[in-house]
């Protein structure tokens, strides 16, 4: 069976205006979803390639992904040793893409909540941006089948992140994104320390601090229909704790800079 990093395909020209694009799809126990999501991506954006980053799923997701890769040279599989978290899977996917010369990397969930049919719009925006966020909370976006508590949690969490960190981003926790490889190189990925909900906030913060151009594109976000959500109270608590810590750190840095500026005046 063909594995990630073993070439069995002719060189691909990539997506118009963006170049070679790799869609990274982390999986853990997504056997019910991986075939469908890969097929939808291939239909929606035939010029992109896909990397399924599987954390040794006990339900056989990795085996299914291997079978898909064996029949489609645009599909690759990265087998990881065990469940290490969403953030670690994306960082591994970013490294895989950079090592192989891709021009952009897409983050996408395996459960269908990120509609592959929205991918062309995100890639179109990436032609003139460094980071594109598929936003649930910008004009024109839709959120389908979410209970009120999840809506409130996301809305309030994003408002807190935006105000605490001073980022002009309406959906800092959104996980449907396009990163130009050059933007990933500008971001200090080695400093990333969070997972899950807070991982996306941390990358938003680092991208904003790096001065790269971030744009948001409205998407239709739907609750997963099959399988179990990985969201937990612990993930939410981690996010709130880390956002508060980053906000304190940023303010201390700003105060120190202001103090040095005053000391040099006049």
N, C-alpha and C positions, 0 to 999 in steps of 0.2 A: 504494500500500500504506500502511496505517496504521502510524505510528511512535509511539514513546513520547512522551507529552506532548500528543498530538493526541486530543481526546476524541471518541469515537464511540459512547458508551454513556450510558444514563440513570444518574442518581446511584444508588449502591449503599448499602444501609443498613449493611452490614458484618456481622461475626461477633458473635453474641450475647455480651454481657458484655465484649467487647473493643473493638468498633468496626470501623472500616475497617482491614483488614489487607492488607499487600502482602508476598507471598512473593518474595524476590529469589533468582534462580537464575543464578549466574555460569556462563558456558559458554566453552569453548575446545576445538574439535574434539569436540563431543558430538552430531554428526549422528545417530548410532545411538541416542541416548538421549533427546533433547529432546522429541520427540513423545510418548513414553511417559510421561515424568515430568510433563509438563504435564497430560496426560489424567488421570493418577492424582491429582494435586493437585485438579483440578476435581471429580473424583468424591468425594474424601475430605472436602473443605471447600469446597462450592459458593459460599459467601458471600465467600471471599477473592479477591483479584486477584493476578496474577502479573506480575513483571518479569523477562524474560530479559535479562541483561546480557552481551552477547556481545563478546568481544575480537577481532573481525574474523577469525573462525575460517576457515582456508583450506579446510576440508572442507564449507563451506556451511551450517553450523549457523545462522547469522544469517538466511539465506534461508528455511530451514525455519521458524524462529521467526516471521518476518514472515508467512508463510502461515498459521500458527496464529493470529496476532493479527488477520489479515484476516477470520477467520471467528468470532472470539470476542472481544467487547468487554471481557472481563475479563483478557485477555492483552495485555501491552505488551512492547515490545522497546527496549532501550537499546543502540545500536551504538557501540562504543568503537573507538579508532583502531588498537589492536593489543594484543598480549599484555602486560598490565601487572601481572598478579598477582591472586591471590584477594582480598587485603586491599583493594587499590585498587578492585576491582569492587564489593565490599560497601560501601565508603565512598561510591562513586558511587550505589549503590542506596539507601543511607540518605538521602543528600542529595535524591535524586529523590522519595522518599517524604515527607520532611519538607516539601519545597516544595509538595506537593500535598495536604497535610492528612491523611495517614494516621495512624491512632492506634497502630499497631504494625507492626513489620517482622520478617519471618521470614528467617533464613538457611537455605538448603537446597542441597545438592549436586545436580548434574544427573545423576549416574551411577546413581541408585537406591539408594545406600548409606543414604541417609536416607529411610526409608519414609514416603511421604505419608500412609499409613494411621495413622501415629502423630501426625499434625498435630492432630487434634481434641483429644487429651489435652494437648498442649502449650498449645493455645489456651485450654483450660479452666483450666489452671494460671495462665495470664496474666491471668485475671480478678482474681486477688488477688496478683499479683507484678509486678515491674518488668522482670525478666529471667528467662526460662525456658530452661534448658539441657537438651536431649535427651541424657541421660547414658548412656554405655555401661558405666559402672562403679558404678552404684548398684543397690540391691536390686531385682530384677525385670527387669533389662536382659539382653539377649542379644546376643552377637557371633557372626556366622555366616560361616564360610568364610575366616577369617583364619588365615594361617600363624602358627606359634608365635613367630617373630621379631617380627611386627607386634604380636601380643598383648603380648609383653614390652616392646617399645618404647613402646607406648601406656601400659601400666600404670606402667612406671618413669618415663616422662616426666611423667605426671600426678602421681605421688607426689613427684617432685622439685619440680615447680611448686608443689604445695600446701605443702610444707615450706619451700621457699625464700622464697615470697611470702606465707605465712601466710594463705592463702585457704581458706575452708571449702567448697571445690568439688572434687568427686571427678573431674570430667572437664573440666578447664580447656582442653583442646585440642579438645573436641568442637565441631563446626561446625553442628549442628542446633539453632537457637536462635530464641527470640522476644524481641524488644526492644520495650518500650513506647517510643513516640516521646519521651515525657517523660524516660525514662531515657537515651536517646541525647543529649538536650539537656543532661543533667547530667554526661555523660561528656565529657572533653576530647578530642573526636575529632581536632582539629587537631594534637594531639601524637602521634597514632598513626604509627609509622614502620616497622612490620614487615609481613610477608606470610606467607601459608601457615600452617604449623603454629603459628608464634609469634603470628600475628595474633589467633587466638582466645584465647591466653593473655593477650595484652596487653589485649584488651577485658575479659576476666574481671577482671584486676587493676584496670583503671580503674573498672569498675563497682563492685567491692568498695570501692575507695578513695572513690568518690563516695557510698557509703552506701545505694545502692539495694537493694531486696529481690531476692535471687537464689534461685531454687528449681530443683531438678533433678527431671526426670521420666524414668523408665526408658524406653528405646527398644530396638527390635531393629535392630541395625546389621549390614548385609551387605556383603561385598566386591563391588565392581562386577563385572558379568557381561560387559559390552561396553566396548571402548575401553581406553585406557591410563591408568594412575594417574599423577597429577601429583606424587606424593611422590618425593623424592630425598634422598640423603645431605646435600646442601647445605641443604635446607630444615630437616632435623633439626638440623644443626650450627648454623644460624642461631637456631633456637629455644633450644637449650641456652645459647648465647652470650648471647642477649638476656635469658633468665630470670636468669642469673647476674648480669648487669649491673643488672637491675631490683632484685634482692635486695640487692646492695651499695648501690645508691642509696637504697632504703627504709631500710636500717639506718643509713646516714649521716644521713638526715633525722631518724630517731628519736633518734639520739645528740645531734644538735644541739638538738632540742626538749628533751631531758632536761637538757642542759647549761644552756639558758636557764632552765628551771624551777628548777634548783639555784641558779642565780645570783640568782634573785628570792626565795629562801627565807632568812630567814623573812618 
